[in-house]
């Protein structure tokens, strides 16, 4: 492998690592928002079910 190939490989590994980190952060944010939505909307839904 030449120096340029090694540098390119390292650069690609770093890009992939950053991409995976961004995916993980996005998934955590989406899951948090979904959980909050379910928690907030669950109260009124539960009250409606108990009332019927």
Buried (B, 14 or more C-beta within 10 A) or exposed (E): EEEEEEEEEEEEEEEEEEEEEEEEEEEEEEEEEEEEEEEEEEEEEEEEEEEE
